[in-house]
Amino acid sequence: MKQIHFLNGKLVSEDGLLISPRDLGFTRSFGVFDYLRTYNSKPFMLERHLQRLLKSAELINLKHRYDLPQLISIVKTTLEKNTWSGEKAIKIILSGGVSDSLKQTSSTSLIVTIDTLKMKDEEIYKTGVKANLINFVRHIPQAKTTNYIEAIRQNQSSIRDDAFELFYCTDGWVHEGMTSNIFIIKGKKIYTPKDNVLFGVTRSIFLEELRDKFDVSEKNIDVNFLLDADEVFITSSGKEVVPVVVVNNKKIGNGNVGETTARAMQQFHEFTNWYCVTHD
């Protein structure tokens, strides 16, 4: 299997996927990225992901020369060059480019990587996962930046405690997962935190495309509301919809995957199937 990637105007092999150590993305963590996957070899919600990438760049004032049509063309062209079978993971990175100071130059770096999609263990969707709360809020939460210092630092403890995900919260308010959005089910209603969160693409599908299937709303959610939930699930492009059955060693509901969460997983899969049929 030969992987082909995009680096600053050129298609390159894995060995050619090299950036300068003077790039601001490397020296100062000044960069943004987005991640998506394919279904039936089609990039899922590509335009929405790239719109978020551009918004992230705007939010951190990262200057670049790309617009949405250009990015769509670059991603699709790069993807088409990877003719090996199987679903793929696509990451698009915009970084500040080479600079010998804290100022950007005109050499913004654009990287598109194509990798084999690593599927999650099916068991987590059947039995659910554990999450732990930590006190943290990301800088400029609406931007998907390359600064994952706290996530990497804290992930060591999450591994030791056998937690699948960490939930960020501050002053008693719940924000988002380390790499996911959070949904809380109370009765027949579903809530997702509205402030200090990344507006995830999978999250947006439940708020928009599937709004006729579920009663979902955004609201500020405190820790007690989360811990007293009937059900909890998380969403992300790589994880899809994952049930959370334990938070901070407390069972959520009866500690099993709930009916509404199971229906959310099913409806999301049906949506991905529909999308593949109706989109190029």
Buried (B, 14 or more C-beta within 10 A) or exposed (E): EEBBBBBEEEBBEEEEBEBBEEBBBBBBBBBBBBBBBBBEBBBBBBBBBBBBBBBBBEBBEBEBEBEEEEBBEBBBEBBEBBEEEEBBBBBBBBBBBBBEEEEBEEBBBBBBBBBBBEEBEEEBBEEBBBBBBBEBBBEBBBBBBBBBEBBEEBBEEBEEEEBBBBBBBEEEBBBBBBBBBBBBBEEEBBBBBEBBBBBBBBBBBBBEBBEEBBEBEBEEBBBEBBBEBBBBBBBBBBBBBBBBBBBBEEEBBEEBBBEBBBEBBEBBEEBBEEBBEEEE
